[in-house]
Amino acid sequence: MLTPRKSRCGATCALAISPLAPFQWVEPFLDQINLLLVMTINPGFGGQSFIHKMMTKVARAAEIRTERGLDFHIGVDGGIHSNTAAIGRESRANVGAAGTGVFEAEDAAVWR
């Protein structure tokens, strides 16, 4: 289990990276965060298709986390439904943010 770093007021720190941003932009901050959120759509509105090539960012974050002995979570957000959540897990993401994938699912029980 990961131990979150907290401020004196109990806040934790997350950093999001959009599809167009190079991964190198977040690398210097990975030892200071609790969560790296990899956007798997272009931010703006729900219902977009999952961008599979973002899994390279997830995999790279997981490599760095292991190499440096860090403990931040890696999340995916955008186009997440039961199939793409599995793709995220295979790439070593351990957090998924789903909106449309849950609320428009025929059977939301798949999310249990």
DOGU-443700 format. One line per 2 residues: number of its first residue (from 1); their letters; for each residue z, x, y of C-alpha. Coordinates in nm, 2 decimals. Last residue first. Layout:
N
NUM> a> Z,X,Y | ...
This chain:
112
112> rw> -0.86,-1.72,-0.37 | -1.19,-1.71,-0.18
110> va> -1.39,-1.89,-0.46 | -1.16,-2.19,-0.39
108> ad> -1.37,-2.26,-0.08 | -1.61,-2.46,-0.29
106> ea> -1.93,-2.57,-0.13 | -1.88,-2.30,0.13
104> ef> -1.95,-2.38,0.49 | -1.60,-2.30,0.62
102> vg> -1.55,-2.00,0.40 | -1.88,-1.81,0.45
100> tg> -1.90,-1.94,0.81 | -1.59,-1.76,0.90
98> aa> -1.52,-1.45,0.69 | -1.33,-1.14,0.77
96> gv> -1.30,-0.90,0.48 | -1.04,-0.63,0.42
94> na> -1.03,-0.37,0.15 | -1.37,-0.20,0.21
92> rs> -1.45,0.05,-0.07 | -1.83,0.02,-0.09
90> er> -1.78,-0.19,-0.40 | -1.54,-0.40,-0.20
88> gi> -1.80,-0.46,0.06 | -2.06,-0.56,-0.20
86> aa> -1.81,-0.80,-0.35 | -1.75,-0.96,-0.01
84> tn> -2.13,-0.99,0.02 | -2.14,-1.21,-0.29
82> sh> -1.84,-1.43,-0.21 | -1.94,-1.48,0.15
80> ig> -1.93,-1.24,0.45 | -2.22,-1.25,0.69
78> gd> -2.02,-1.08,0.95 | -1.70,-0.87,0.93
76> vg> -1.62,-0.58,0.70 | -1.28,-0.42,0.69
74> ih> -1.15,-0.07,0.62 | -0.78,-0.02,0.62
72> fd> -0.63,0.30,0.76 | -0.43,0.54,0.54
70> lg> -0.54,0.89,0.60 | -0.53,1.18,0.35
68> re> -0.81,1.36,0.53 | -1.06,1.37,0.25
66> tr> -0.96,1.02,0.12 | -0.99,0.85,0.46
64> ie> -1.31,1.05,0.53 | -1.47,0.93,0.21
62> aa> -1.36,0.57,0.28 | -1.51,0.58,0.63
60> ra> -1.83,0.72,0.49 | -1.85,0.44,0.23
58> vk> -1.79,0.17,0.50 | -2.05,0.33,0.73
56> tm> -2.31,0.34,0.45 | -2.22,-0.02,0.37
54> mk> -2.37,-0.10,0.71 | -2.71,-0.08,0.54
52> hi> -2.65,-0.42,0.39 | -2.67,-0.62,0.71
50> fs> -2.52,-0.96,0.62 | -2.72,-1.25,0.76
48> qg> -2.61,-1.44,1.06 | -2.41,-1.76,1.05
46> gf> -2.17,-1.69,1.33 | -2.25,-1.58,1.68
44> gp> -2.23,-1.27,1.90 | -2.18,-0.94,1.72
42> ni> -2.48,-0.80,1.53 | -2.39,-0.85,1.17
40> tm> -2.20,-0.63,0.92 | -1.94,-0.52,1.18
38> vl> -1.73,-0.24,1.03 | -1.37,-0.30,1.12
36> ll> -1.16,0.02,1.10 | -0.80,-0.08,1.07
34> ni> -0.46,0.10,1.12 | -0.59,0.35,1.37
32> qd> -0.50,0.70,1.50 | -0.63,0.93,1.23
30> lf> -0.97,0.75,1.24 | -1.01,0.82,1.61
28> pe> -1.24,1.12,1.62 | -1.47,0.96,1.36
26> vw> -1.54,0.65,1.56 | -1.84,0.77,1.76
24> qf> -1.98,0.97,1.46 | -2.06,0.64,1.29
22> pa> -2.35,0.58,1.53 | -2.33,0.24,1.71
20> lp> -2.61,-0.01,1.64 | -2.44,-0.20,1.36
18> si> -2.12,-0.24,1.56 | -1.80,-0.04,1.51
16> al> -1.46,-0.20,1.55 | -1.13,-0.02,1.60
14> ac> -0.79,-0.15,1.51 | -0.44,-0.05,1.63
12> ta> -0.10,-0.20,1.54 | 0.14,-0.37,1.78
10> gc> 0.52,-0.38,1.70 | 0.65,-0.34,2.06
8> rs> 0.73,0.03,2.00 | 0.38,0.08,1.87
6> kr> 0.31,0.05,1.51 | 0.14,0.27,1.25
4> pt> 0.07,0.06,0.94 | 0.18,0.17,0.60
2> lm> -0.09,0.12,0.34 | 0.00,0.00,0.00
